[in-house]
Amino acid sequence: MSPALVASDLDRTLIYSAAALALSTPDAPAQAEAACSPRLLCVEMYEGAPLSYLTETAAELLTGLAERAVFVPATTRTRAQYQRVELPGATPAYAVCANGGHLLVDGVSDLDWHTGVLDRIADACAPLAEVRAHLEATADPAWLRRLRVAEDLFVYLVVERDLLPERWLADVTAWAHSRGWTVSLQGRKIYAVPRPLTKSAAVREVARRTGATLTLAAGDSLLDADLLLAADRGWRPGHGELADTGWTAPRVEALAERGVLAGERILREFLAAAGPGSAA
């Protein structure tokens, strides 16, 4: 029996910062250290401080899932950012980083895959330097905090969300679209990503290599939409860019749960849909 392939976004889908936990109990971030209910497990440290969490129940579910399916983290994080995360259970054999720009196999980027991605971007999109220059020229220092280039593939901005003009975001989205790029707002970050750079393409390659005939997926942002559409079944949480815009699609279930408890619900759905198969 061929294994199920489970591809999931990480941030605000399976793992959550203290600000994104959305727990109803008071002082939720502090309670992460005090083992309150729900009990939280830290899975990422940054500069000596805890950064990302999932519930302990979610950790148990993820460990069980990795034993029954091919689990593939599919993230927009760079390779360095992904490698900070220590998920429970066995280390995934495959991981998608930089929104599909890098396919990690046993922790190492597949050079042939990365070269092919670069070729597809060069054929279809305006150069990275042009997009970066436009963002730098039009962004207002009043709300722009940082502008970064990730893996020489795409650009992201860290902004003061409350001060960000909707008109600027609409204008830059249209400008980028005409040049083969997609713009996505996720929390305090704005991503400008070339359209051929997709999680779904990398996940299809993993399915080909593993022989998986059933693909399950989850994600919360516009950059996850292609992944959800390519899967046999998908789930999105009740928060995030897709939920905020009311995005729906066939075979994609919109969950009511928000915050870290949505991650727990998603893992339960993965386990139920994956069936009793083995990842071996």
Protein Blocks (a to p, Z undefined) as FASTA:
>chain_A
ZZddddddfehplpccfklnopabghklmmmmnopacddddfbdeehiafbdcdfklmmm
mmmmmmmmccddddfbdfklmmmpccehjddfbdceehhpacceehiacfklmmmmmmmm
mmmmccfklmmmmmmmmpcfklmmbdcdehhlaccddddfklmcfklmmmmmmmmmmnop
acddehjaccdddfklcfklmmmmmmmmnopabdcdddfbfklmmmmmmpmbdcddfedj
klmnopacehiacdfbgcjllmmmmmmmmmmmnomadfZZ
